[in-house]
Amino acid sequence: MKLFDTHSHLSLIHDDHIEQLLLAQEAKRENVLGILSITNNIQDFFTVHENLKTASNVFFAIGVSPSEVLHPGRDWEQKIIQGRSLERVIAIGETGLDYEKKYGDKKSQIDLFLRQLDLAARLNLPVVIHNRGAGDDLLSILKDKIPPRGAILHCYSEDVSFAQKVLDLNVWISFAGNVTYRNARQIQETAAGMPIERMLIETESPFMIPSEHRGKRNKPSYLPSTLYHIADLRDEDPEYVAEQLWLNSLEVFGLTDKLA
Ligand SMILES: [Zn+2]
């Protein structure tokens, strides 16, 4: 079995670089042969990239999260362009819209998001999108502005009908540990019924611990728990689901030649 964790905040699990390398190794032993390292700001991206440049199963996204809308950092767009040329940088993110946490105002969040969609198109990368309570705006923006390499809706938290709408666009839906929660009916229905060709999984570690590991801090090596849960919801063989999701990950990140 090969698994790809499409969203892990490795630097929020541990800030020590040796511990971060150990997380990547531990994940490998649990068949997590790819991890997309996510950061919320550019400074953290450069630090984590330096820390993990020898960890061959770790890939990197670069971007500015909506949480940073009031202080995205100086010359952040220029720095994304620079960061793109570093090794194993395969996505823009995380970016998106968060109307629940009320970071800044909607207009500034949308502006920060649009500028990164534009960069994703210019730099020929897919984009990793965070969405909390902003489904309508997200949908209308993506209809016009989705970058050619597509978008990943990470830590999916909407319902089946929203999934049907976004799947008409070049969108991938990624499920995190919250799909295993007892009260997550809408998310589970989506995972059970959506086309597997557009599905991904992630840990969103250190957050969203799968229920099997409740009480612990989430990390990439716990990804199999979410995989088995989704296979169960879909009534499909876990090996089959894993294989399909692995191939999907390689496709969206443009890694097919490298890792297939
Ligand atoms: Zn995240």
Residues whose N, C-alpha, C, O or C-beta is under 5 A from the ligand:
A	BS01	ZN	none
